[in-house]
Amino acid sequence: MVVRGARYESRADHWTHHWFRRITKFQVVYYKYTHKSHFMAPMTEVFGLALQHHQAGRLQEAEALYRQILQAQPNHADALHLLGVIAHQLGKADLAAEYITQAIRLNSRAAEYYNNLGSVYRAAGRLDQAAVQYREALALRPAYAQASYSLG
């Protein structure tokens, strides 16, 4: 066991200790070094961790992980969508609408995207646009209770 503040025999020992502590903290599987000399968790693991942060209200941590996913996979619709949700939660309606619209361009079959875009528009007072988005969500999933309720 390495004691905090102790000298490491090599740079690899230092990074191993650093990443082991970080991964243990977030309860993520330990990954081996890649050829780039750092740990790379699969994007599904990173996305799962981002969702955990988001659901727990740790928006900054979730946002950082969604952005990390988008650096690796710029067309990751779910990460864009949830960045939009975070922007909406922070009161940034224009940015939220932009992210969610980008997600819809990438995956036009996700009723949740339309519903959340409708919520952004409704919060911004753009009720006609909100209604259009709620109808789109219901067209994709007719039994979508949240969109039906939001539409009124």
JOQUIZI-V809902 format. One record per pair of residues at least 12 apart in sequence whose C-alpha atoms are under 8 Angstrom apart, sorted by sequence separation. I is the first residue (numbers start at 1). J is the second residue. D is the distance in whole Angstrom. If there is no record, write none. Layout:
i: {I I}
j: {J J}
d: {D D}
This chain:
i: {50 67 84 118 135 49 50 66 83 84 100 117 118 134 66 84 118 134 2 50 84 85 118 49 50 66 83 84 100 101 117 118 134 135 28 66 83 100 134 47 81 82 115 46 47 80 81 114 115 19 63 80 97 114 131 81 96 115 47 80 81 114 115 26 46 63 80 81 97 114 96 97 113 77 78 111 112 43 77 111 59 76 77 93 110 111 93 77 111 76 77 93 110 111 75 85 93 109 115 119 47 81 88 115}
j: {62 79 96 130 147 62 63 79 96 97 113 130 131 147 80 98 132 148 17 65 99 100 133 65 66 82 99 100 116 117 133 134 150 151 45 83 100 117 151 65 99 100 133 65 66 99 100 133 134 39 83 100 117 134 151 102 117 136 69 102 103 136 137 49 69 86 103 104 120 137 120 121 137 102 103 136 137 69 103 137 86 103 104 120 137 138 121 106 140 106 107 123 140 141 106 116 124 140 146 150 79 113 120 147}
d: {4 8 4 4 8 8 7 5 7 7 6 7 7 5 7 7 7 7 7 6 5 8 5 8 6 8 7 5 8 7 7 6 7 8 8 7 8 6 6 7 6 8 6 7 7 5 5 5 5 8 6 6 6 6 6 8 8 8 7 7 5 6 6 8 7 7 5 8 7 5 7 8 8 8 7 7 7 6 5 4 7 8 7 6 8 7 7 6 6 8 6 8 8 6 7 7 6 7 8 8 8 7 6 6}
